[in-house]
């Protein structure tokens, strides 16, 4: 079956590059739906969706946008129109995958278009700033793919063609090969920092599968939490088990290893039932190349690898983290329950391990018990988060919620 790719770009300034990309897609048997998001210039090749269509989708005219006299504001409105049309065109069955080209302006717009599409639709952005810290985690669609546009700022050249030809193959191949999620069984979204630091998923996964659920586990190193929050906010999960809050404490303490400012709010906004625990919230993870903030210079330090390093929190900082968690959970629209493992919250805080800090853990536990009030249910456990007793308590609460009709029951084995 022939697949159609939505190609988004400024067909005035980047017409040569877009024409090359379109040619490579068509040479492999694909079809193209072209969307022009230019403002000042005219498209230098035929397009199916004109810049006037894009502006008109949000009640604007190109002439009105030019009259603003501000490029950034004009392009922000074009972004809104492009995202709206992208979703409409997909809902109408007009394309099977999306690809967009750009520098900072084009990437900004492409991020909105990617977010407008459901998970499972191939989304590729060829960008001169791919992988840059300029791109905030909360701007990214859960399954977006980036390709660095080497030598692509202006004009075609052998480097640029290499990036674009690979991008053409990537998006068309993805559209042909993708198995969109079916969601035949209720899905539980779970977070974890890894299988050595946090081990509960090894016990919970088979038990949840036996109960008839699919389980998606997200790695909480920034991008994983971003995807988790996005999907939780969309109501994709029957229940979430958000047991690794490391990204939240990172964000609140200036680390780039962050899932964005919305961490620990997505399930609450959608009313999704959530089971929460403070896994790995006792350490601050930093990018391997990031300078350690001055106030953490005297803390215990661990270099995990060349990508990530960690320092510890003191007792007062851990109290602040407990309050921050409670504040976010207090706004939840759906059932919310917090598990407090008083024996430890990650593998390296056990007695004899490098992160063992009884005073800090006691301070966190004390503050959590004070702060988790109102609609937030709480269970204090005399065990470690990696102990079987923690998993037993979680499963008991899930079973209770299923029996009460708060969580959809599983639908049999896969």
Secondary structure, DSSP 4 states (H G I P E B T S, - for coil): ---EEEEEE-TTTSHHHHHHHHHHHHHTT-EEEEEE--SSSPPSS--SB-HHHHHHTTT--HHHHHHT--HHHHHHHHHHHHHHHHHHHHHTT--SEEEEEESHHHHHHHHHHHHTSPTTSEEEEEETTTT-TTS-GGGS-TT-EEEE-TT-SSS--HHHHHHHHHHHHHHHHHHHH-------S-EEEEEES-TTT--HHHHHHHHHHHTT-EEEEEETTTHHHHHHHHHHHTT--SEEEEEE-HHHHHHHTT-S----TTTTTHHHHHT-EEEEEEETTTEEEEETTSPPPGGGTTS-EEE-SSSEEEEE--HHHHHHHHHHHHHHHTT-SS-EEEEEETT-SSGGGSTTSTT--HHHHHHHHHHHHHH--TTEEEEEESS-TTSHHHHHHHHHHHHHHHHTTSSPPP-S--
